[in-house]
Amino acid sequence: MQGRQAGTALLLLLAVVVAVLPAPSLGWGVDGHLIVCQIAQARLSDAAAKAVDDLLPSDAGGNLSSLCSWADKVRFRYHWSAPLHFIDVPDNECSYSYDRDCKDEEGVKGRCVAGAINNYTSQLLTYGSSSPSPSSKSSSSGQYNLTEALLFLSHFMGDIHQPLHVGFASDKGGNTIDVHWYRRKTELHHIWDVNIIQTAEKDYYDEDAGKFVDALNKSIKGAWLDKVQEWEECAKNQTACSDIYGSESIAAACDSAYKNVTEGSTLGDEYFGSRLPVVKLRLAQGGVRLAATLNRIFGESKP
């Protein structure tokens, strides 16, 4: 219990320290990450749900979505984590290659969101293995903080499904493309992180992210049901398939996010209406795949 309280205190302290700092665009906004994690948590197996509850800080009350934006909040404290939120691909290259693209600005391989997903998946696979306690917060060797590994993985699974997190290097995934969202000046990246989701919540869901989650879950169990198994599966017995997710995102970035957008564009009803289905799909896929990954890590027994 002492370790659990200490971990909780550290996470809360880091969140408070960075709360007053300015926040660049890094991943879906708070609502986007909440949506991904709420979809995921409802799909966890008994074994995975138990492990997630065990690893979450006690103050989270067993609610994974309450901490799914933690990785954004601590990026100023954990400076090394900044490149782990995205992938830069060569300009106008609408494909992704791990060997070519998964590196940071210094060229260090594996330092991108796909590499981070692989890394934290591997860390979580050590949960419970020869540990002194079945509810240990760290790996048996003490090498990994598994609470942080869970929070990073949950966040990065959302990030990699945001199309502009696998975007062109020169514009930093749309962060340097200034546009207007209706009358408000912003950046293209921010529109995909926040504005499309917020506009959808305002127009269709009474400004309630929970109602957005309900609508997506209805589609997952209905219109998308025949595709869900394909979303969940990983080739070659892999636990996570980050290369697939990254390839899908750069394709969506080229086909939707960047399409017909130039510096100074005003994006309104036409852009919103035609891109919202892409955002809905990527949020749903992110949630389904996060659950599938956690189930493979912690156990597939069904709830």
C-alpha positions in Angstrom: 0.0 0.0 0.0 2.9 2.4 0.8 4.2 2.0 -2.8 0.7 2.6 -4.2 0.4 5.8 -2.2 3.9 7.0 -3.2 3.1 6.3 -6.9 -0.2 8.3 -6.6 1.6 11.2 -4.9 4.2 11.3 -7.6 1.7 11.3 -10.5 -0.4 14.0 -8.8 2.6 16.2 -8.0 3.8 16.0 -11.7 0.3 16.9 -12.9 0.1 19.9 -10.6 3.6 21.1 -11.5 2.9 21.2 -15.2 -0.7 22.4 -15.1 0.3 26.0 -15.3 2.6 25.5 -18.3 1.5 26.2 -21.9 0.5 23.1 -23.8 1.6 22.5 -27.4 -0.5 20.1 -29.5 0.5 16.6 -28.5 -2.1 14.0 -29.3 -5.9 14.0 -29.2 -7.1 16.6 -26.7 -8.3 15.6 -23.3 -11.7 14.5 -24.6 -10.2 12.5 -27.4 -8.0 10.5 -25.0 -10.8 10.1 -22.6 -13.0 8.7 -25.4 -10.3 6.2 -26.4 -9.7 5.0 -22.9 -13.4 4.7 -22.0 -14.1 2.6 -25.0 -11.1 0.4 -24.1 -11.9 -0.1 -20.5 -15.4 -1.4 -21.2 -13.8 -4.1 -23.4 -11.2 -5.4 -21.0 -11.1 -9.1 -20.0 -11.5 -9.9 -16.3 -7.7 -10.4 -16.0 -6.9 -7.2 -17.8 -9.5 -5.2 -15.8 -8.0 -6.5 -12.6 -4.4 -5.7 -13.7 -5.4 -2.2 -14.8 -7.2 -1.5 -11.5 -4.1 -2.8 -9.6 -1.7 -0.6 -11.6 -3.8 2.6 -11.5 -3.1 5.0 -8.6 -5.7 4.7 -5.9 -7.0 8.2 -6.5 -8.0 7.2 -10.0 -10.8 5.2 -8.6 -10.2 2.5 -11.1 -11.0 4.9 -14.0 -8.3 4.6 -16.7 -9.7 7.5 -18.7 -9.1 9.9 -15.8 -5.4 9.6 -16.4 -5.2 9.1 -20.2 -3.9 12.6 -20.7 -1.2 12.2 -18.0 1.5 11.7 -20.6 0.8 15.1 -22.1 0.9 16.7 -18.6 4.3 15.3 -17.7 6.1 16.0 -21.0 7.8 19.1 -19.5 9.0 17.0 -16.5 10.0 14.1 -18.7 11.6 16.0 -21.5 12.9 12.7 -23.0 9.3 11.7 -23.8 8.4 14.5 -26.2 9.4 12.6 -29.4 7.4 9.6 -28.3 4.1 11.3 -29.2 4.4 11.3 -32.9 6.1 10.1 -36.1 7.6 12.4 -38.8 7.6 11.1 -42.3 9.3 12.7 -45.4 7.2 15.4 -47.0 4.5 14.2 -49.4 5.4 10.6 -48.5 2.0 9.0 -47.8 3.5 5.8 -46.3 5.2 4.9 -43.1 8.3 2.8 -42.5 9.6 2.0 -39.0 13.2 1.7 -40.2 13.0 5.0 -42.0 10.7 7.1 -39.8 10.8 5.9 -36.2 13.6 8.1 -34.8 14.0 11.4 -33.0 15.6 14.6 -34.3 19.0 13.3 -33.4 18.4 10.2 -35.4 18.0 7.8 -32.4 16.1 4.8 -33.7 12.9 3.7 -31.9 12.1 7.1 -30.5 8.7 7.7 -31.9 5.1 6.8 -30.9 5.3 3.4 -32.6 8.6 2.6 -30.8 7.1 3.8 -27.5 4.0 1.5 -27.9 6.4 -1.4 -28.5 8.5 -0.5 -25.5 5.7 0.0 -23.0 4.0 -3.1 -24.2 7.2 -5.1 -23.5 7.4 -3.5 -20.0 3.8 -4.4 -19.1 4.4 -8.0 -20.2 6.7 -8.3 -17.1 3.6 -7.7 -14.8 3.3 -10.4 -12.2 6.2 -12.5 -13.5 8.1 -13.8 -10.5 7.3 -10.6 -8.6 7.3 -10.6 -4.8 3.6 -9.7 -4.9 0.9 -10.4 -7.5 -0.1 -6.7 -7.2 3.4 -5.3 -7.7 3.6 -1.8 -9.2 7.0 -2.5 -10.7 8.6 -5.3 -12.6 10.2 -8.1 -10.6 13.6 -6.6 -11.2 12.4 -3.1 -10.2 13.6 -1.9 -13.6 10.2 -0.6 -14.8 7.5 1.5 -13.3 4.5 -0.4 -14.6 1.9 2.3 -13.5 3.7 4.8 -15.8 4.0 2.1 -18.5 0.3 1.6 -18.5 -0.4 5.3 -18.7 2.1 5.9 -21.4 0.8 3.0 -23.5 -2.8 4.1 -23.1 -2.0 7.6 -24.2 0.3 6.7 -27.1 -2.3 4.2 -28.4 -4.6 7.3 -28.8 -1.8 9.4 -30.3 -0.9 7.0 -33.0 -4.5 6.9 -34.2 -4.7 10.7 -34.6 -3.8 11.0 -38.3 -1.5 14.1 -38.0 0.6 12.3 -35.4 2.0 10.6 -38.4 2.5 13.7 -40.5 5.0 15.5 -42.6 8.3 16.5 -41.0 8.5 20.0 -42.4 5.1 21.1 -40.9 5.4 19.0 -37.8 2.2 17.2 -38.4 0.3 20.3 -39.3 1.5 22.3 -36.3 3.0 25.0 -38.4 0.1 25.3 -40.9 -2.0 28.3 -39.7 -5.6 28.1 -40.7 -9.0 29.3 -39.4 -11.5 27.0 -37.8 -14.6 28.9 -38.8 -13.7 32.3 -37.5 -11.0 31.3 -35.0 -7.3 31.2 -35.9 -5.6 28.0 -35.1 -3.3 25.3 -36.5 -4.3 22.3 -38.6 -3.0 19.9 -36.0 -5.1 21.5 -33.3 -8.2 21.1 -35.4 -7.6 17.3 -35.4 -6.6 17.2 -31.8 -9.4 19.2 -30.4 -11.7 21.3 -32.7 -13.4 18.5 -34.7 -14.2 16.6 -31.5 -15.4 19.7 -29.6 -17.6 20.8 -32.5 -19.1 17.3 -32.7 -19.8 17.3 -29.0 -21.5 20.7 -29.3 -23.5 20.0 -32.3 -24.6 16.4 -31.6 -23.8 15.3 -28.1 -24.9 18.1 -25.8 -21.3 18.9 -25.1 -21.0 15.6 -23.3 -18.0 13.4 -24.1 -19.9 10.5 -22.5 -22.6 10.7 -25.1 -19.9 10.7 -27.8 -18.5 7.5 -26.3 -22.0 5.9 -26.3 -22.5 6.7 -29.9 -19.2 5.2 -30.9 -19.8 2.1 -28.8 -23.2 1.7 -30.6 -21.3 1.8 -34.0 -18.7 -0.6 -32.7 -21.5 -3.1 -31.9 -23.5 -2.2 -35.0 -22.2 -0.7 -38.2 -18.6 -1.6 -37.6 -19.1 -5.0 -35.9 -17.9 -7.0 -38.9 -14.6 -5.0 -38.8 -13.8 -5.1 -35.1 -12.1 -8.5 -35.2 -9.8 -7.3 -37.9 -9.0 -4.1 -35.9 -8.2 -6.3 -32.8 -5.9 -8.8 -34.5 -2.1 -8.6 -34.7 -0.1 -10.4 -37.3 2.7 -12.9 -36.4 1.5 -13.3 -32.8 2.5 -9.7 -31.9 1.1 -8.1 -28.8 0.8 -4.7 -30.4 0.8 -3.7 -34.1 2.0 -0.2 -34.0 3.3 -0.3 -37.6 -0.2 -1.0 -38.9 -1.7 1.9 -36.9 1.0 4.3 -38.1 0.5 3.3 -41.7 -3.2 3.9 -41.4 -2.7 7.3 -39.9 -0.4 8.7 -42.5 -2.8 7.5 -45.2 -5.7 9.3 -43.4 -3.5 12.4 -43.0 -2.9 12.5 -46.8 -6.4 11.5 -47.8 -8.3 13.7 -45.3 -6.3 16.0 -42.9 -4.0 17.7 -45.4 -6.2 17.4 -48.4 -7.2 20.7 -50.0 -5.7 22.6 -47.0 -3.2 25.4 -47.5 -1.7 28.1 -45.3 -4.5 30.5 -44.3 -7.4 28.3 -45.3 -10.7 28.8 -43.6 -12.1 25.4 -42.6 -15.8 25.1 -41.8 -18.9 23.0 -42.4 -17.6 21.2 -45.5 -14.3 20.2 -43.8 -16.0 19.3 -40.5 -18.7 17.2 -42.1 -16.3 15.3 -44.4 -13.6 14.7 -41.7 -15.7 13.9 -38.7 -16.3 10.3 -39.9 -12.5 9.8 -40.0 -12.1 11.1 -36.5 -14.9 8.8 -35.2 -13.3 5.8 -36.9 -9.9 6.5 -35.5 -11.2 7.1 -32.0 -13.1 3.8 -32.1 -10.1 1.9 -33.6 -7.9 3.4 -30.9 -10.2 2.2 -28.1 -10.8 -1.2 -29.5 -7.1 -1.8 -30.1 -6.0 -0.5 -26.7 -8.4 -3.0 -25.1 -7.2 -5.8 -27.4 -3.5 -5.0 -26.5 -4.1 -4.9 -22.8 -6.1 -8.2 -23.0 -3.2 -9.8 -24.8 -0.8 -8.5 -22.2 -2.7 -9.4 -19.1 -5.0 -12.3 -20.2 -7.7 -12.9 -22.7 -10.4 -14.4 -20.3 -13.6 -12.6 -21.2 -15.6 -10.5 -18.7 
